[in-house]
Amino acid sequence: MIYFLTVLTISAVVTYLLTPLVRIIGLRLGVYTPVRARDIHRTIKPRWGGVAMYVGMIVGLGAAAAIPYLNGIFADLTPVRGVFLAMLVILVVGMMDDAWDIHWALKLVGQVGAGVLLVLHDIRLEVMPVGWLGVGDQWVQALLTVFLVVLTINAFNFIDGLDGLAAGVAALGGSAFFIYSYLLTLSINEFDASNLVTLLMAVLVGACLGFLPHNFHPSKILMGDTGAMLLGLVMAAAALAVTSDLGQMSDGFRFRNIPAYMPVLLPLAVTLLPLLDLLLAVVRRTARGDSPFSPDRGHLHHKLIDGGYSHPQAVLLLYLWSFLFAYGAVSFNFLPWWLVSTAMLLSLGGATLLTLGPWLRRRARRVNREHSPPESAA
């Protein structure tokens, strides 16, 4: 564990130190977000924060390659090379979009290309995480892999609308995924915890933690599409790579140490908030005849702000939901299912009341006004 935490720290420090430089470059080159009606921000903010996150992740991966304990991850460089190349494609596409607002179709081509690169480097959906059903046909593997990559990239891209939101949600979900992957690897080999999925989550969480001090409200810089799409790509690559780990598990380990539903529950729990926002956006936009990729002001975070929450309050509330789903799922590995289920129901109920608080208070005030006696004339 200490080696992964070391890599996480390196990624965080590099991202933190590099972000101010990227901010200066973004301002000088005019790469910033204009003030638009759909945005929460009311001042110009530079983009390209994702560039610092990219460098932090790459440096973290390089540091891991120099740690003897993690040599097993780099014994076969094919998947590592695939992740690196896919990240490079997303970096280029993201920087172009942040600088010039390229057409959504071009971004989609880049996202598909990143997914194809993962497939060509043996990162693909090999096992369905429900009952460990094998996906034997390579074309089906490839299509499902590319679909999941594009879906996850856009889910994180859509949720990046408030200061610190995408980075915080990714850090919470990534840390839960990190714990799960680490324990899963130990279930396969108790003497060797080196695993690509665990490493990817370590550098992702580190980059997010290093970026958050610059990005939390009031932010000095935005991660832009570069950062949001990068987070989605790394999360998708990890979720796909973990299916290979499942295929290596013996029947005894498979059901004794890891709950049978965990491989499908955890990735869903980690990405539930971004995926829900993506689904609602697609339904909302197509219902009015617009492109699913056309921007609007109807995301979950917009609803919270419009409902009465302040900018940081809305972000912290969405953090709470992400924490409950991600760590609630991981808790099934350690605690009795009935205890976790009970705690989750109570926690989700409390989070629901907290989320609906402004609307409930306004409704209560309206009801009181309707039932209050009229003032008598003097």
C-alpha angles and dihedrals in degrees: 000000000000092000093054091047088052091054090046090053093049091052091048095049094046092048092047094050096043098047096077090053091050088049092055091048092048092052094047093049093044095244099148140121113260119221106268132178094244094051128092092214118093097187133058112268126187119241130206093084085133089069090066089047090051092052091046091054094046092049089049091053090048091051090051090055088059094054111092093209090061096047091109090069090059097041087098108034095187099093092038090052090048093054091047094051093045090050089050092053091050090047092055095044092045094049090049092051093046090050102040108011094238121204116282091239091062090051089050091053089054092048092050089048090054090051092049090052090055090051092049089053096052099261103127143125101279101158128033105232093227110084090341092270110181121236099217103173110084094209091054089048090052096047093047091047095052091045093053092046093052091044095052094043092054093043091060091040092055095049094053097098107109132054109276095356103116094037093049095046090048092048092051095045093041093052091052090048089048092056093046094048092047092053092044091054091050088051089058096042118004091195098052123046096171108128135154094226092054090047093050091051091048094055092042093052091044093052091048093049091048092050099044097076088061095039106043116102120320087033125200095198139012126228089224124195087309092067099034094051090044091055091050092049095050092045091050093047090052093048090051095045092052089065087068089055090052090053090056095053118105118230090253095054092038096065103020102055105021122046110244094236096047099090091060097033100053101050088046092048093047093052099030096108096049092042092049091050090048093050094049091047093051093048092045096048098042091047090062093043098256129129114272087236096052111114123241142156099255104097122125092257091052090053091053092049092047089047093061107272120129120239096262092039091056091049093049090048091054088047087056093054092047092049093049094050098041100041093035088060093047091049090068086073093061110026137048112278094236092054093049092044092051093047091047093051092050093044094047090048091053092046090051092053090047092050094048093042098107093047093046092050092049091049091050091051091049092050091049091052092049093051099038115105116253116259112260119240115256 
